Amino acid sequence: MLRGDDHISNTPKQIALYRALGAPLPVFGHVPMINGPDGKKLSKRHGATAVGDYQHMGILPAAMRNFLALLGWSPGGDREIMTLDEMVRLFSFAGIQQKAAIFDMTKLEWMNGQYLSMTPAEELYPLVAPQLEKLGVNGNKKAVLNAIAAVKTRSRTTLDVARQVAARLDATHVQLDDKAKREIAKDPAGYKASLEASLAALTDTDWTPEQLERRLRALAEARGVAAGKVFQPIRIALTGGTVSEPVNELLYVVGKEAALQRLGAAISGSFPG
C-alpha cells in the first residue's frame, strides 16, 4: 500500500487495528509529498489543480504523465524523458526519493516542449486547430501543418504553437517585441536598406527552402555582410521577433505573396506594429 509520507505517523495505529480485527496486514510504503515551488504543501493557490486545466494550458497528456512519474521517484542517472512502457519497466521502490517533490511549472513546460518537438505535426494538428479557430485564423490544413512543423521545436505548450502558427499565417497576429524594436533602433536606415535588397532579390525567386537560402546567402555575399545581417531584418519583418526557425523555412511557411507583402509593409514602416 503506497501513500503519502504524511501518513507515517498514523501507521502504527493502523497496524494495531488490522491485528485487532484479525485482518491481513498490508505492506505499507510511503512516498514524499508534492510541494509547491515555495516548499509548502501543494494547494489551489499554486495554480491549476484539475487535469483538464493543464490540457487547456496546452500540456500534452504524455508529458504530464512523464512529469508526474518523476515527482518523488527517479529511474537513476539523468534520464527524464520516458515512454509509459519505459517508466513501468524502470520503476523500483529503490528509486523512491526521501525528500518532498516540487511541482515546478517551469519544469513541466520544459518537458512539454520536449514532447512537442518529438510529436509529428499531424498528431498536434487536432490540438492546435481549435486554438487557431479561437484566434480567428483559418489557414488550410497543409499550411497549418507546415507551420506547426516549423515552430513546434521552439514551443513549450500547444498554445505557444498556435500563437506562432497564427503569426505566420495571419499578419494581424504579428507584433514587434521589445528586443526587435531595440534591434531596429540600432540602425533604422540599415534595417530598411536590408529589407529593400531582400525584397528585390526574392521577388523572382522560386519559393523553395533550398532556393530561398541560396538567394539570401548570395545577397549577403554581394553586399559584403554576414548572412545574419540579411536574415534578421527578414525575421523581424515576418514575425515581429528576433527568434524563429531558419529564415528560409520561415519564408516558405509564410508563403511568397504574404512574405513579400510583409517585407514591403515593413519597409514603409506600417508593419509590423
C-alpha positions as CSV (number, residue, x, y, z in Angstrom):
1,M,0.0,0.0,0.0
2,L,1.7,3.2,-1.2
3,R,0.6,6.6,0.2
4,G,1.9,10.0,1.1
5,D,4.5,10.2,3.9
6,D,2.1,12.4,5.9
7,H,0.5,9.1,6.9
8,I,3.7,7.7,8.5
9,S,2.7,8.9,12.0
10,N,-0.6,7.1,12.0
11,T,0.7,3.8,10.5
12,P,1.4,2.2,14.0
13,K,-2.3,2.7,15.0
14,Q,-3.5,1.3,11.7
15,I,-1.3,-1.8,12.1
16,A,-2.7,-2.3,15.6
17,L,-6.3,-2.0,14.1
18,Y,-5.5,-4.6,11.4
19,R,-4.2,-7.0,14.1
20,A,-7.1,-6.4,16.4
21,L,-9.5,-7.2,13.6
22,G,-7.6,-10.3,12.6
23,A,-7.3,-8.9,9.0
24,P,-4.3,-9.5,6.8
25,L,-1.7,-6.8,7.4
26,P,-0.7,-5.0,4.2
27,V,2.8,-3.8,3.5
28,F,2.9,-0.1,3.9
29,G,5.0,2.2,1.8
30,H,5.3,5.9,1.8
31,V,6.3,8.4,-0.9
32,P,7.2,12.0,-0.4
33,M,4.6,14.7,-0.5
34,I,4.3,17.0,-3.5
35,N,5.0,20.7,-2.6
36,G,4.7,23.9,-4.5
37,P,7.7,26.0,-5.6
38,D,7.5,27.8,-2.2
39,G,8.2,24.5,-0.4
40,K,4.7,24.3,1.1
41,K,2.1,21.6,0.5
42,L,0.6,21.8,-3.0
43,S,-2.7,23.5,-3.0
44,K,-5.1,25.6,-5.2
45,R,-3.1,28.7,-4.5
46,H,-0.2,27.2,-6.6
47,G,-2.3,27.2,-9.8
48,A,-4.3,24.7,-11.8
49,T,-5.5,21.6,-9.9
50,A,-7.6,19.6,-12.3
51,V,-6.2,17.6,-15.2
52,G,-8.4,19.4,-17.6
53,D,-6.9,22.7,-16.5
54,Y,-3.5,21.6,-17.7
55,Q,-5.0,20.4,-21.0
56,H,-6.4,23.9,-21.5
57,M,-3.0,25.3,-20.8
58,G,-1.6,23.3,-23.7
59,I,0.1,20.5,-21.8
60,L,0.2,17.1,-23.7
61,P,-1.0,14.0,-21.8
62,A,2.2,12.1,-22.3
63,A,4.3,15.0,-21.0
64,M,2.1,15.3,-17.9
65,R,2.3,11.6,-17.2
66,N,6.1,11.7,-17.5
67,F,6.3,14.7,-15.3
68,L,4.1,13.2,-12.6
69,A,6.0,9.9,-12.6
70,L,9.2,11.8,-11.7
71,L,7.6,13.6,-8.7
72,G,9.2,11.6,-5.8
73,W,10.8,8.9,-8.0
74,S,13.8,8.7,-10.2
75,P,14.9,5.9,-12.6
76,G,18.5,6.7,-11.8
77,G,21.1,8.8,-13.7
78,D,20.0,11.9,-15.6
79,R,17.2,10.3,-17.6
80,E,14.0,12.3,-17.7
81,I,12.1,11.7,-20.9
82,M,10.5,8.2,-20.9
83,T,7.6,6.4,-22.6
84,L,5.0,4.8,-20.4
85,D,6.4,1.3,-21.1
86,E,9.8,2.5,-20.0
87,M,8.5,4.0,-16.8
88,V,6.8,0.7,-15.9
89,R,9.9,-1.3,-16.7
90,L,12.3,1.0,-14.8
91,F,10.2,1.6,-11.7
92,S,11.5,0.3,-8.5
93,F,10.9,1.1,-4.8
94,A,14.7,1.8,-4.5
95,G,14.1,4.8,-6.8
96,I,11.6,6.5,-4.5
97,Q,13.2,9.6,-3.0
98,Q,13.0,10.7,0.6
99,K,12.7,14.4,0.2
100,A,9.5,16.2,-0.9
101,A,8.9,16.6,-4.6
102,I,8.4,20.1,-6.1
103,F,5.6,20.7,-8.6
104,D,7.5,23.1,-10.9
105,M,5.5,24.5,-13.8
106,T,8.7,25.7,-15.5
107,K,10.0,22.1,-15.5
108,L,6.6,20.8,-16.7
109,E,6.6,23.3,-19.6
110,W,10.2,22.4,-20.5
111,M,9.2,18.7,-20.5
112,N,6.1,19.5,-22.6
113,G,8.4,21.3,-25.1
114,Q,10.5,18.1,-25.4
115,Y,7.3,16.2,-26.2
116,L,6.1,18.8,-28.7
117,S,9.5,18.5,-30.5
118,M,9.1,14.8,-30.8
119,T,5.4,14.7,-31.8
120,P,4.6,14.8,-35.6
121,A,2.7,17.8,-36.8
122,E,-0.2,15.6,-37.9
123,E,-0.7,14.5,-34.3
124,L,-0.6,18.1,-33.0
125,Y,-3.0,19.4,-35.6
126,P,-6.2,18.3,-33.8
127,L,-5.0,20.1,-30.7
128,V,-3.8,23.3,-32.4
129,A,-6.6,23.7,-34.9
130,P,-9.3,24.6,-32.3
131,Q,-7.0,27.2,-30.7
132,L,-6.3,28.7,-34.1
133,E,-10.1,29.0,-34.7
134,K,-10.3,30.9,-31.4
135,L,-7.6,33.2,-32.7
136,G,-9.6,33.8,-35.9
137,V,-7.1,32.0,-38.1
138,N,-8.5,29.8,-40.8
139,G,-5.5,28.5,-42.8
140,N,-5.8,25.4,-44.9
141,K,-4.6,22.2,-43.3
142,K,-1.5,21.9,-45.4
143,A,-0.4,25.4,-44.5
144,V,-1.1,24.8,-40.8
145,L,0.8,21.5,-40.8
146,N,3.8,23.2,-42.4
147,A,3.7,26.0,-39.8
148,I,3.3,23.5,-36.9
149,A,6.3,21.6,-38.1
150,A,8.4,24.8,-38.3
151,V,7.5,26.1,-34.8
152,K,7.0,23.1,-32.5
153,T,10.6,22.8,-31.6
154,R,10.6,26.3,-30.1
155,S,7.3,26.0,-28.2
156,R,6.5,25.0,-24.7
157,T,2.8,24.4,-25.0
158,T,0.2,23.9,-27.7
159,L,-0.9,27.5,-27.0
160,D,2.6,28.6,-27.9
161,V,2.4,26.6,-31.1
162,A,-1.0,28.1,-32.0
163,R,0.3,31.7,-31.4
164,Q,3.3,31.2,-33.5
165,V,1.4,29.5,-36.3
166,A,-1.1,32.4,-36.2
167,A,1.7,34.9,-36.7
168,R,2.9,33.0,-39.7
169,L,-0.4,32.6,-41.4
170,D,-2.1,35.9,-40.5
171,A,-0.2,39.2,-40.4
172,T,-2.7,40.7,-37.9
173,H,-1.1,38.5,-35.2
174,V,2.3,40.0,-35.6
175,Q,3.6,42.5,-33.0
176,L,7.1,43.9,-32.7
177,D,8.5,42.7,-29.4
178,D,10.9,44.8,-27.3
179,K,14.0,43.0,-28.5
180,A,13.0,43.5,-32.1
181,K,12.4,47.2,-31.5
182,R,15.8,47.6,-30.0
183,E,17.4,45.8,-32.9
184,I,15.7,48.2,-35.4
185,A,16.6,51.2,-33.3
186,K,20.3,50.4,-33.6
187,D,20.3,51.2,-37.3
188,P,16.9,52.1,-38.8
189,A,18.3,53.0,-42.2
190,G,20.3,49.8,-42.3
191,Y,17.3,47.8,-41.4
192,K,15.2,49.4,-44.2
193,A,18.0,49.0,-46.8
194,S,18.5,45.4,-46.0
195,L,14.8,44.7,-46.4
196,E,14.7,46.6,-49.7
197,A,17.6,44.5,-51.0
198,S,15.9,41.3,-49.8
199,L,12.6,42.2,-51.4
200,A,14.3,42.9,-54.7
201,A,16.2,39.6,-54.5
202,L,13.2,37.5,-53.5
203,T,10.6,38.8,-55.9
204,D,11.5,36.5,-58.8
205,T,12.9,33.6,-56.7
206,D,11.5,30.1,-56.8
207,W,9.8,29.6,-53.5
208,T,11.5,26.6,-52.1
209,P,13.5,26.5,-48.8
210,E,16.7,25.5,-50.7
211,Q,16.4,28.3,-53.4
212,L,15.5,30.9,-50.8
213,E,18.6,30.1,-48.7
214,R,20.8,30.2,-51.8
215,R,19.4,33.5,-52.9
216,L,19.7,35.1,-49.5
217,R,23.3,33.9,-48.9
218,A,24.2,35.2,-52.4
219,L,22.7,38.6,-51.4
220,A,24.7,38.7,-48.2
221,E,27.9,37.9,-50.1
222,A,27.1,40.6,-52.8
223,R,26.5,43.2,-50.0
224,G,29.6,42.1,-48.2
225,V,27.9,41.3,-44.9
226,A,27.4,38.3,-42.7
227,A,24.3,36.2,-43.6
228,G,22.7,37.1,-40.3
229,K,22.7,40.7,-41.3
230,V,20.3,39.8,-44.1
231,F,18.3,37.1,-42.2
232,Q,17.5,39.1,-39.0
233,P,15.6,42.0,-40.6
234,I,13.5,39.5,-42.6
235,R,12.8,37.5,-39.4
236,I,11.7,40.7,-37.6
237,A,9.5,41.9,-40.5
238,L,7.8,38.5,-40.8
239,T,7.3,37.6,-37.1
240,G,7.9,40.7,-35.0
241,G,10.6,38.9,-33.1
242,T,14.3,38.0,-33.3
243,V,14.0,34.2,-32.8
244,S,12.4,31.8,-35.3
245,E,13.0,28.7,-37.4
246,P,15.7,29.3,-40.1
247,V,14.7,32.2,-42.2
248,N,14.5,30.3,-45.5
249,E,12.0,27.9,-43.8
250,L,10.1,30.9,-42.3
251,L,9.7,32.5,-45.7
252,Y,8.5,29.2,-47.2
253,V,5.9,28.7,-44.4
254,V,4.6,32.3,-44.6
255,G,4.3,31.9,-48.4
256,K,5.6,34.0,-51.3
257,E,2.7,36.5,-51.7
258,A,2.3,37.1,-47.9
259,A,6.0,37.3,-47.2
260,L,6.6,39.9,-50.0
261,Q,3.7,41.9,-48.7
262,R,5.1,41.9,-45.2
263,L,8.5,42.9,-46.3
264,G,7.1,45.8,-48.4
265,A,4.9,46.9,-45.4
266,A,7.9,46.8,-43.1
267,I,9.9,48.9,-45.5
268,S,7.1,51.5,-45.5
269,G,7.1,51.4,-41.7
270,S,3.5,50.3,-41.4
271,F,4.2,46.7,-40.5
272,P,4.6,45.1,-38.1
273,G,3.2,47.4,-35.4
